[in-house]
């Protein structure tokens, strides 16, 4: 297959990659040894006893049972996030039968190994269920492990799309890194109500100028059919990053569900997964494919596209599962040299379908490779290195072929070349100061709103803000602080409910910002928001020292966040104690008490698994106790 020749690697990208490699050397080496040892012990059903194997194929049809009795054909394990309530996951209903049929045509087999939970932040937004959202990532990783634990499989296909699902599947895939992995997306729904109109109606509702009926009609016109939501939030960021790491087939991320192309790509993914197995002759295990170069590619792709800030946590947790130590400073340094190449809502008015039509992933790869901003030499599930990803799929006589994608953007208002980017940087910065460390995404924040100095108004529950807004108490320059929203406090829910109110205040001419130890994701939008503040208020973080009326200066350009309080007074202040009782019971939240207790800081990935090999090494060196590990 033809491929693009990448330019010399950008010096900063090379330096960040090298320091990640050096920082991770010991834990990565241990991870690779463990995966190699698992491979030696056996990656499939040949290691099972007759009784084990009989249980493993008892429900299969005679043809598949016959193949599974033999040990020279591949058996694929399917892990799926299908459910029929949520639009992004509903298309996955038919994928297993498509995969099984394609595997049979290759003389192999596929089994549905297990399902993983898939919840939707769009449904739980502002509701108690949102407090389970972040932790569902780690539940998904564990469910993936349960599904693959039967050791019946030569490779795994991971079917998932949305916010926590793909990171959870990735973490599970990394811990089964001796298996080849193929990530199989479902694609976005067709375009609906324009994003600008949806945002306008949300703000009108927040101001009481339209009613619930008008709001519901707008939301229904926006989210209207099977497929992923079309704005560029965490779900679509997931797809872009998987392709950036070579875990998708080229050009497969944003093909609409229910199309002939989507069906053909799922079949081809199955066929390629079989080729990537040991019986298939080109063994490509996950652990040999995903290293620090792939992780850096994911970060650069995220930054160039203006993707979700959730991945400043997810990618750290994902990398850790593969024995790699990634941190926020890596994001900041890469952001400084990564130009902004995409304008998709909330960073613009277009949606992900417009991006696909403008040139999509093939053009984005061409520009990033040509500028030396990503590693083109990583192995991929496609059987090539990443330079082949400047191609995109086409159907010819019912079969998929790949041709080179466009050399020029078809709409430079949506997808720009590196030579004339929307902004010279990726727009993501670590915020530092006496309030701790957080992250801010300014790709949708105009220059005049990037520096805010104003009095603080403190909330300890996002629902409290509505009453304050409606009373007129916030009709002023204000920095809203919502604290006790971190993983240990209440599972770190998204705080999108705040967005319309903050947007209205900004539109009224006030200087407005948000500071929180919670999450905002892609909905952070036009209002500057320093989020994921670490350590969180419940964990002794300095947000707990703030008092109403304190002056904060947020400078997104300089990356500083300071409470302008006399240092002696600041040092003497006691930490506020949050009232968290109402967070911990109801809608299953009591089941996650252990997760809240184990949760790491946002800057460490907010996971409950610890540092995997890093913890083992630290314990061996006596740096941490068995109990802490």
C-alpha positions as CSV (number, residue, x, y, z in Angstrom):
1,X,0.0,0.0,0.0
2,X,1.3,3.5,-0.7
3,X,2.2,5.7,2.2
4,X,3.2,9.2,3.1
5,X,6.8,10.0,4.1
6,X,6.8,11.9,7.4
7,X,9.0,14.9,8.0
8,X,11.8,15.0,10.6
9,X,10.3,14.8,14.1
10,X,9.6,18.1,15.8
11,X,12.3,18.6,18.4
12,X,9.8,19.2,21.3
13,X,7.8,16.1,20.3
14,X,11.1,14.1,20.2
15,X,12.2,15.5,23.6
16,X,8.8,14.8,25.3
17,X,8.8,11.3,23.9
18,X,12.3,10.7,25.1
19,X,11.6,11.9,28.6
20,X,8.5,9.8,28.8
21,X,10.6,6.8,27.7
22,X,13.2,7.5,30.3
23,X,10.7,8.3,33.1
24,X,8.9,5.0,32.3
25,X,11.8,2.8,31.6
26,X,11.7,0.5,34.6
27,X,8.0,0.1,34.9
28,X,7.6,-0.3,31.1
29,X,10.3,-3.0,31.1
30,X,8.4,-4.9,33.8
31,X,5.1,-4.5,31.9
32,X,6.7,-6.0,28.7
33,X,8.2,-8.9,30.7
34,X,4.8,-9.7,32.2
35,X,3.1,-9.6,28.8
36,X,5.8,-11.7,27.2
37,X,5.5,-14.2,30.1
38,X,1.8,-14.4,29.5
39,X,2.3,-15.0,25.9
40,X,4.7,-17.9,26.7
41,X,2.1,-19.4,29.0
42,X,-0.4,-19.5,26.1
43,X,-2.7,-16.9,24.6
44,X,-5.6,-19.2,23.6
45,X,-7.6,-22.3,24.2
46,X,-4.7,-24.8,23.6
47,X,-3.7,-24.2,27.2
48,X,-7.2,-25.3,28.5
49,X,-8.0,-28.8,29.8
50,X,-10.6,-30.8,27.9
51,X,-13.2,-29.9,30.5
52,X,-12.3,-26.2,30.3
53,X,-12.6,-26.3,26.6
54,X,-15.8,-28.2,26.5
55,X,-17.4,-25.5,28.7
56,X,-15.9,-22.8,26.4
57,X,-17.7,-24.0,23.3
58,X,-20.7,-25.9,24.6
59,X,-23.1,-23.3,23.2
60,X,-21.5,-23.0,19.8
61,X,-23.0,-24.4,16.6
62,X,-21.4,-27.6,15.2
63,X,-19.3,-25.8,12.6
64,X,-17.8,-23.4,15.1
65,X,-17.4,-26.2,17.7
66,X,-15.4,-28.2,15.1
67,X,-13.1,-25.2,14.4
68,X,-12.6,-24.6,18.1
69,X,-11.5,-28.2,18.7
70,X,-8.7,-27.6,16.3
71,X,-5.8,-25.3,17.5
72,X,-4.6,-23.9,14.1
73,X,-7.4,-21.3,13.5
74,X,-8.0,-18.0,15.3
75,X,-10.8,-17.4,17.7
76,X,-11.7,-13.8,18.4
77,X,-13.2,-12.5,21.6
78,X,-15.8,-9.7,21.3
79,X,-16.1,-7.2,24.1
80,X,-19.0,-4.8,23.5
81,X,-20.6,-1.8,25.1
82,X,-23.9,-2.4,23.3
83,X,-27.2,-1.3,24.8
84,X,-30.3,-0.2,23.0
85,X,-31.1,2.8,25.1
86,X,-28.2,5.0,24.2
87,X,-27.7,6.2,20.6
88,X,-24.0,5.7,20.4
89,X,-24.1,2.1,21.5
90,X,-27.4,0.9,19.8
91,X,-25.7,0.3,16.4
92,X,-23.4,-2.2,18.0
93,X,-26.3,-4.6,18.3
94,X,-25.7,-6.2,14.9
95,X,-21.9,-6.1,15.0
96,X,-21.3,-9.5,16.7
97,X,-23.2,-11.4,14.0
98,X,-21.3,-9.5,11.3
99,X,-18.0,-10.3,13.0
100,X,-18.9,-14.0,13.4
101,X,-19.9,-14.3,9.8
102,X,-16.7,-12.6,8.6
103,X,-14.6,-14.8,10.9
104,X,-16.3,-18.0,9.5
105,X,-15.5,-16.8,6.0
106,X,-11.8,-16.7,7.0
107,X,-12.0,-20.2,8.4
108,X,-11.9,-18.9,12.0
109,X,-14.4,-18.2,14.8
110,X,-15.5,-15.4,17.0
111,X,-17.3,-15.5,20.4
112,X,-19.1,-12.8,22.3
113,X,-16.8,-12.8,25.3
114,X,-18.7,-10.2,27.4
115,X,-20.5,-7.0,27.6
116,X,-19.4,-3.9,29.5
117,X,-21.6,-1.2,31.0
118,X,-22.1,2.0,29.0
119,X,-23.6,5.0,30.6
120,X,-24.3,8.3,29.0
121,X,-23.2,11.6,30.5
122,X,-25.9,13.3,28.3
123,X,-28.6,11.4,30.2
124,X,-27.1,11.7,33.7
125,X,-25.9,15.3,33.3
126,X,-26.7,17.2,36.5
127,X,-28.3,14.0,38.0
128,X,-27.0,11.8,40.8
129,X,-26.1,9.0,38.4
130,X,-23.3,11.3,37.0
131,X,-21.4,10.6,40.1
132,X,-20.8,7.0,38.8
133,X,-19.7,8.2,35.4
134,X,-15.9,8.5,35.9
135,X,-15.7,5.3,38.0
136,X,-17.5,3.4,35.3
137,X,-14.3,3.6,33.3
138,X,-12.5,1.4,35.8
139,X,-15.6,-0.9,36.1
140,X,-15.4,-1.3,32.3
141,X,-11.7,-2.2,32.5
142,X,-12.6,-4.9,35.1
143,X,-15.5,-6.2,33.0
144,X,-13.2,-6.4,30.0
145,X,-10.8,-8.5,32.1
146,X,-13.7,-10.8,33.2
147,X,-14.8,-11.3,29.6
148,X,-11.3,-12.2,28.5
149,X,-10.3,-14.2,31.5
150,X,-11.5,-17.5,30.0
151,X,-8.3,-17.5,27.8
152,X,-10.2,-18.8,24.8
153,X,-9.0,-16.1,22.5
154,X,-6.2,-15.3,20.0
155,X,-7.2,-11.7,19.7
156,X,-9.9,-9.3,21.0
157,X,-12.3,-6.9,19.2
158,X,-13.3,-4.0,21.4
159,X,-16.7,-2.4,20.5
160,X,-17.1,1.0,22.1
161,X,-17.5,4.7,21.5
162,X,-18.3,7.0,24.3
163,X,-16.8,8.9,27.1
164,X,-15.5,6.3,29.7
165,X,-16.1,3.2,27.5
166,X,-13.1,3.5,25.2
167,X,-10.6,4.4,27.9
168,X,-11.9,1.5,30.0
169,X,-11.6,-0.9,27.1
170,X,-8.1,0.4,26.5
171,X,-7.1,-0.2,30.1
172,X,-8.5,-3.7,29.9
173,X,-6.8,-4.3,26.5
174,X,-3.5,-3.2,28.0
175,X,-3.7,-5.7,30.9
176,X,-4.3,-8.4,28.2
177,X,-1.5,-6.9,26.2
178,X,-0.3,-10.3,24.9
179,X,-3.5,-10.4,22.7
180,X,-3.8,-8.4,19.5
181,X,-6.4,-5.7,19.8
182,X,-8.7,-4.2,17.3
183,X,-11.0,-1.3,18.3
184,X,-14.2,-1.2,16.2
185,X,-16.2,2.0,16.3
186,X,-19.9,2.6,15.4
187,X,-19.7,6.1,14.0
188,X,-21.6,9.4,14.5
189,X,-25.3,10.0,13.9
190,X,-26.1,12.2,10.9
191,X,-26.2,16.0,11.5
192,X,-29.2,17.5,13.2
193,X,-30.0,20.9,14.6
194,X,-27.0,23.3,14.1
195,X,-24.9,23.5,17.3
196,X,-25.1,27.3,17.4
197,X,-28.9,27.2,17.5
198,X,-28.9,24.5,20.2
199,X,-26.6,26.6,22.4
200,X,-28.8,29.7,21.8
201,X,-31.9,27.9,22.9
202,X,-30.2,26.5,26.0
203,X,-29.1,30.0,27.0
204,X,-32.7,31.3,26.4
205,X,-34.0,28.6,28.6
206,X,-31.5,29.4,31.4
207,X,-32.8,33.0,31.2
208,X,-36.4,31.9,31.3
209,X,-37.2,33.2,27.8
210,X,-38.3,29.9,26.4
211,X,-40.0,27.0,28.1
212,X,-39.2,23.3,28.6
213,X,-41.2,22.3,25.5
214,X,-39.0,24.5,23.2
215,X,-35.8,23.2,24.9
216,X,-36.8,19.6,24.6
217,X,-37.7,20.1,20.9
218,X,-34.2,21.6,20.3
219,X,-32.5,18.8,22.1
220,X,-34.5,16.1,20.3
221,X,-33.6,17.7,16.9
222,X,-29.9,17.7,18.0
223,X,-29.7,14.1,19.3
224,X,-32.1,12.4,16.9
225,X,-31.0,9.0,15.7
226,X,-28.6,6.1,16.3
227,X,-24.9,7.0,16.4
228,X,-22.6,9.1,18.5
229,X,-23.5,12.8,19.3
230,X,-22.0,14.9,16.6
231,X,-20.3,17.6,18.7
232,X,-16.6,17.2,19.5
233,X,-16.6,16.0,23.0
234,X,-15.0,13.0,24.7
235,X,-16.8,10.4,22.6
236,X,-15.5,11.6,19.3
237,X,-12.1,12.5,20.8
238,X,-11.9,8.8,21.8
239,X,-12.3,7.8,18.1
240,X,-9.7,10.2,16.9
241,X,-7.2,9.1,19.5
242,X,-7.7,5.4,18.7
243,X,-6.9,6.1,15.1
244,X,-3.9,8.2,16.1
245,X,-2.5,5.2,17.9
246,X,-3.2,2.9,15.0
247,X,-5.9,0.9,16.9
248,X,-8.5,1.6,14.3
249,X,-8.4,0.9,10.6
250,X,-7.5,4.1,8.6
251,X,-10.5,6.4,8.1
252,X,-12.9,4.3,10.1
253,X,-13.6,6.6,13.0
254,X,-16.4,8.9,11.6
255,X,-18.4,6.8,9.2
256,X,-22.1,6.9,10.0
257,X,-23.8,3.8,11.3
258,X,-26.2,1.8,9.2
259,X,-24.3,2.4,6.0
260,X,-22.8,-0.1,3.6
261,X,-19.4,1.3,4.3
262,X,-19.8,0.9,8.1
263,X,-20.8,-2.8,7.6
264,X,-17.9,-3.4,5.3
265,X,-15.4,-1.8,7.7
266,X,-16.6,-4.0,10.5
267,X,-16.1,-7.1,8.3
268,X,-12.6,-5.9,7.3
269,X,-11.7,-5.2,10.9
270,X,-12.6,-8.8,11.7
271,X,-10.5,-10.1,8.8
272,X,-7.5,-7.9,9.8
273,X,-7.8,-8.9,13.4
274,X,-7.4,-12.6,12.3
275,X,-4.4,-11.7,10.2
276,X,-2.8,-10.1,13.3
277,X,-3.0,-13.3,15.4
278,X,-0.4,-16.0,15.6
279,X,-2.5,-18.4,13.6
280,X,-3.0,-15.6,11.1
281,X,0.7,-15.4,10.6
282,X,1.4,-11.7,11.6
283,X,1.2,-11.7,15.4
284,X,0.7,-8.1,16.5
285,X,0.0,-8.0,20.3
286,X,-1.2,-4.8,21.9
287,X,1.9,-4.5,24.1
288,X,4.3,-4.4,21.1
289,X,2.1,-1.9,19.3
290,X,1.3,0.7,22.1
291,X,4.3,2.4,23.5
292,X,5.3,6.0,24.4
293,X,5.3,7.0,20.7
294,X,1.6,6.0,20.3
295,X,0.7,7.8,23.5
296,X,2.4,11.0,22.3
297,X,0.5,10.6,19.0
298,X,-2.8,10.5,20.9
299,X,-1.9,13.6,22.9
300,X,-0.9,15.5,19.8
301,X,-4.0,14.5,17.9
302,X,-6.1,15.6,20.9
303,X,-4.4,18.9,21.0
304,X,-4.5,19.6,17.3
305,X,-8.2,18.8,17.2
306,X,-9.2,20.7,20.4
307,X,-10.5,17.5,22.0
308,X,-11.9,16.8,25.4
309,X,-10.2,17.8,28.6
310,X,-11.4,14.5,30.1
311,X,-8.4,12.9,28.3
312,X,-5.9,14.8,30.5
313,X,-7.0,12.2,33.0
314,X,-8.0,9.3,30.8
315,X,-4.8,9.2,28.8
316,X,-2.7,9.2,32.0
317,X,-4.7,6.2,33.3
318,X,-4.5,4.5,29.9
319,X,-0.8,5.0,29.6
320,X,-0.2,3.7,33.2
321,X,-2.0,0.5,32.3
322,X,0.6,0.0,29.5
323,X,3.5,0.7,31.9
324,X,4.0,4.4,30.7
325,X,4.1,7.4,33.0
326,X,2.5,10.4,31.3
327,X,1.9,13.7,33.1
328,X,0.2,17.1,32.7
329,X,3.5,18.9,31.9
330,X,3.8,16.6,28.8
331,X,0.4,17.9,27.6
332,X,1.5,21.5,28.1
333,X,4.8,21.2,26.3
334,X,3.2,19.4,23.4
335,X,0.4,21.9,23.3
336,X,3.0,24.7,22.8
337,X,4.1,23.2,19.5
338,X,0.9,21.7,18.2
339,X,-1.2,24.0,16.0
340,X,-5.0,24.0,16.3
341,X,-6.3,22.5,13.0
342,X,-10.0,21.7,13.7
343,X,-13.0,23.9,14.4
344,X,-15.8,21.6,15.5
345,X,-18.3,22.5,18.2
346,X,-17.8,23.6,21.0
347,X,-14.6,25.1,19.4
348,X,-16.6,26.1,16.3
349,X,-20.0,25.7,14.7
350,X,-19.4,22.7,12.5
351,X,-20.0,19.1,13.7
352,X,-18.0,15.9,13.3
353,X,-19.7,15.1,10.0
354,X,-18.5,18.4,8.5
355,X,-15.0,17.5,9.6
356,X,-15.3,14.1,7.9
357,X,-16.5,15.8,4.7
358,X,-13.7,18.4,4.8
359,X,-11.0,15.7,4.6
360,X,-11.3,14.0,8.0
361,X,-8.6,11.9,9.5
362,X,-6.6,11.2,6.3
363,X,-6.0,15.0,5.9
364,X,-5.3,15.4,9.6
365,X,-2.7,12.6,9.4
366,X,-1.2,14.1,6.3
367,X,-0.7,17.5,7.9
368,X,0.6,16.2,11.3
369,X,3.0,13.7,9.6
370,X,4.2,16.4,7.2
371,X,5.0,18.7,10.0
372,X,6.8,16.1,12.0
373,X,4.3,16.3,14.9
374,X,3.5,12.6,15.2
375,X,5.4,9.4,15.1
376,X,4.8,7.7,11.7
377,X,6.9,4.6,12.5
378,X,4.6,2.9,15.0
379,X,3.0,-0.4,14.1
380,X,-0.7,-0.5,13.6
381,X,-3.6,-2.9,13.4
382,X,-3.7,-2.2,9.6
383,X,-0.5,-4.2,9.2
384,X,1.5,-1.1,8.2
385,X,3.1,1.8,10.1
386,X,1.1,5.0,10.6
387,X,2.2,6.7,7.4
388,X,-0.5,4.6,5.6
389,X,-3.2,6.4,7.5
390,X,-3.2,9.3,5.0
391,X,-5.4,6.9,3.1
392,X,-9.2,6.5,3.4
393,X,-11.5,3.6,2.5
394,X,-13.7,3.4,-0.6
395,X,-16.2,0.7,-1.7
396,X,-15.5,-0.8,-5.1
397,X,-17.7,-3.7,-6.3
398,X,-18.7,-4.2,-2.6
399,X,-15.2,-4.5,-1.4
400,X,-13.1,-2.0,0.6
401,X,-10.0,-0.5,-1.0
402,X,-7.9,2.3,0.4
403,X,-6.8,5.3,-1.7
404,X,-4.9,8.4,-0.7
405,X,-7.1,11.1,0.9
406,X,-7.3,14.7,-0.1
407,X,-4.1,16.7,-0.2
408,X,-6.0,20.0,0.5
409,X,-8.7,20.7,3.0
410,X,-12.2,20.9,1.4
411,X,-13.3,23.4,4.0
412,X,-10.6,25.5,5.7
413,X,-13.2,26.9,8.1
414,X,-13.4,23.5,9.7
415,X,-10.1,21.8,8.9
416,X,-7.0,23.9,8.4
417,X,-3.5,23.1,7.1
418,X,-0.5,23.4,9.5
419,X,0.7,26.4,7.4
420,X,-2.4,28.5,8.4
421,X,-3.8,27.0,11.6
422,X,-6.7,28.4,13.6
423,X,-4.2,29.0,16.4
424,X,-0.5,28.4,16.8
425,X,-0.9,26.1,19.8
426,X,-3.2,23.3,21.0
427,X,-4.9,25.6,23.5
428,X,-4.4,23.4,26.6
429,X,-2.4,24.6,29.5
430,X,-1.7,23.5,33.0
431,X,-2.7,26.1,35.6
432,X,-0.4,26.5,38.6
433,X,-0.4,28.6,41.7
434,X,-1.4,28.7,45.3
435,X,-4.7,26.9,44.5
436,X,-2.9,23.8,43.2
437,X,-2.7,22.5,39.7
438,X,-5.5,22.2,37.1
439,X,-6.0,22.2,33.3
440,X,-7.7,24.7,31.1
441,X,-8.7,24.5,27.4
442,X,-8.8,27.8,25.7
443,X,-9.4,26.8,22.1
444,X,-13.0,28.2,22.3
445,X,-12.1,31.1,24.7
446,X,-11.5,34.4,22.9
447,X,-8.4,36.4,23.9
448,X,-10.3,39.1,25.8
449,X,-11.8,36.4,28.2
450,X,-8.5,34.6,29.0
451,X,-7.5,36.7,31.9
452,X,-10.1,37.2,34.7
453,X,-9.5,38.8,38.1
454,X,-12.6,38.9,40.2
455,X,-14.2,38.0,43.6
456,X,-15.0,34.4,44.3
457,X,-18.5,32.9,44.8
458,X,-18.2,29.5,46.3
459,X,-20.6,26.6,45.8
460,X,-20.3,23.0,47.0
461,X,-23.0,21.6,44.8
462,X,-23.6,22.6,41.2
463,X,-27.4,22.8,41.8
464,X,-26.9,25.7,44.2
465,X,-25.8,28.0,41.3
466,X,-29.2,28.1,39.7
467,X,-30.8,30.0,42.6
468,X,-27.9,32.4,42.9
469,X,-28.1,33.1,39.2
470,X,-31.8,33.7,39.2
471,X,-31.6,36.0,42.2
472,X,-29.2,38.3,40.3
473,X,-26.4,37.6,42.8
474,X,-24.0,36.7,40.0
475,X,-24.7,39.7,37.8
476,X,-21.2,41.0,38.3
477,X,-17.6,40.1,37.6
478,X,-17.2,36.8,39.3
479,X,-15.1,33.6,39.5
480,X,-17.4,30.7,40.4
481,X,-15.7,28.1,42.5
482,X,-17.4,24.7,42.7
483,X,-15.5,22.5,45.1
484,X,-15.8,19.1,46.7
485,X,-16.4,17.7,43.2
486,X,-13.3,15.5,43.0
487,X,-13.1,11.8,42.6
488,X,-12.7,11.2,46.4
489,X,-15.6,13.5,47.2
490,X,-18.3,12.3,44.8
491,X,-16.8,10.6,41.8
492,X,-15.9,13.8,39.9
493,X,-19.1,14.5,38.0
494,X,-19.3,16.6,34.8
495,X,-20.6,20.1,35.6
496,X,-22.1,20.9,32.2
497,X,-25.2,22.2,34.0
498,X,-23.2,25.4,34.8
499,X,-22.4,26.2,31.2
500,X,-25.5,28.0,30.1
501,X,-25.5,30.2,33.2
502,X,-21.9,31.1,32.9
503,X,-22.4,31.8,29.1
504,X,-25.3,34.2,29.9
505,X,-23.2,36.1,32.4
506,X,-20.3,36.5,29.9
507,X,-22.7,37.6,27.2
508,X,-24.0,40.3,29.6
509,X,-20.5,41.8,29.6
510,X,-19.2,40.4,32.9
511,X,-15.8,38.9,33.4
512,X,-16.5,35.3,34.4
513,X,-14.6,32.1,35.0
514,X,-15.0,28.8,36.7
515,X,-12.6,27.0,39.0
516,X,-13.4,23.5,40.2
517,X,-12.0,20.1,41.2
518,X,-14.7,18.6,39.1
519,X,-14.9,18.0,35.3
520,X,-16.3,20.1,32.4
521,X,-15.0,18.2,29.3
522,X,-15.7,19.6,25.8
523,X,-18.6,21.6,27.1
524,X,-16.2,24.1,28.8
525,X,-16.6,26.2,25.7
526,X,-16.3,30.0,25.6
527,X,-16.0,30.6,29.4
528,X,-12.5,30.0,30.9
529,X,-12.6,27.0,33.2
530,X,-9.7,25.8,35.3
531,X,-10.8,22.2,36.1
532,X,-9.6,19.0,37.6
533,X,-7.9,21.1,40.4
534,X,-5.5,18.8,42.2
535,X,-5.3,18.0,45.0
536,X,-9.1,18.2,45.4
537,X,-10.7,20.0,48.2
538,X,-11.5,16.8,50.1
539,X,-7.9,15.7,49.9
540,X,-6.5,18.7,51.6
541,X,-6.5,20.8,48.4
542,X,-6.2,24.6,48.7
543,X,-9.6,25.2,47.2
544,X,-10.9,24.3,50.7
545,X,-9.1,27.4,52.0
546,X,-11.1,29.8,49.8
547,X,-13.8,32.1,51.3
548,X,-16.5,34.0,49.5
549,X,-15.2,37.4,48.3
550,X,-11.6,36.3,48.0
551,X,-10.0,37.7,44.8
552,X,-8.7,35.2,42.3
553,X,-6.6,36.0,39.2
554,X,-6.9,33.4,36.4
555,X,-4.4,34.0,33.6
556,X,-4.8,31.3,31.0
557,X,-2.1,32.9,28.8
558,X,0.5,32.6,31.6
559,X,-0.9,29.4,33.1
560,X,-1.3,30.9,36.6
561,X,-4.2,30.7,39.1
562,X,-3.7,32.6,42.3
563,X,-5.8,33.5,45.3
564,X,-4.7,37.1,46.1
565,X,-4.7,36.6,49.8
566,X,-1.9,37.6,52.1
567,X,0.4,34.6,52.4
568,X,0.4,34.7,56.2
569,X,-3.4,34.8,56.3
570,X,-3.5,32.0,53.7
571,X,-1.1,29.8,55.6
572,X,-3.2,30.1,58.8
573,X,-6.6,29.4,57.2
574,X,-8.3,26.2,58.1
575,X,-9.7,23.9,55.4
576,X,-13.4,24.0,54.9
577,X,-15.2,20.7,55.5
578,X,-17.8,19.8,52.8
579,X,-21.1,18.3,53.5
580,X,-21.0,15.2,51.3
581,X,-23.7,13.0,52.9
582,X,-26.2,13.7,50.1
583,X,-23.7,12.5,47.5
584,X,-23.1,9.0,48.8
585,X,-26.4,7.2,49.0
586,X,-29.1,6.6,46.3
587,X,-29.0,5.3,42.7
588,X,-26.3,2.9,43.6
589,X,-23.8,5.5,44.8
590,X,-23.3,3.6,48.0
591,X,-21.8,0.7,46.0
592,X,-18.9,3.0,45.0
593,X,-17.7,3.9,48.5
594,X,-14.6,1.8,48.0
595,X,-13.8,3.5,44.7
596,X,-14.1,6.9,46.3
597,X,-11.7,5.8,49.0
598,X,-9.1,4.4,46.5
599,X,-9.4,7.1,43.9
600,X,-6.1,8.8,42.9
601,X,-5.8,12.5,42.1
602,X,-7.0,13.9,38.9
603,X,-3.4,14.6,37.8
604,X,-2.7,10.9,38.4
605,X,-5.6,9.7,36.2
606,X,-8.3,9.6,38.9
607,X,-8.3,5.8,38.8
608,X,-8.7,3.2,41.5
609,X,-6.0,0.7,40.3
610,X,-2.9,2.5,41.6
611,X,0.2,2.6,39.4
612,X,0.4,-1.0,38.3
613,X,4.0,-1.8,37.7
614,X,5.1,1.5,39.2
615,X,3.6,0.5,42.5
616,X,5.3,-2.9,42.4
617,X,8.7,-1.3,41.8
618,X,8.2,1.2,44.5
619,X,7.2,-1.5,46.9
620,X,10.2,-3.6,46.0
621,X,12.4,-0.6,46.7
622,X,10.7,0.1,50.0
623,X,9.3,3.4,48.9
624,X,5.7,2.5,49.7
625,X,4.2,-0.1,52.0
626,X,2.1,-3.1,51.0
627,X,-1.0,-1.5,52.4
628,X,-0.5,1.7,50.4
629,X,0.2,-0.3,47.2
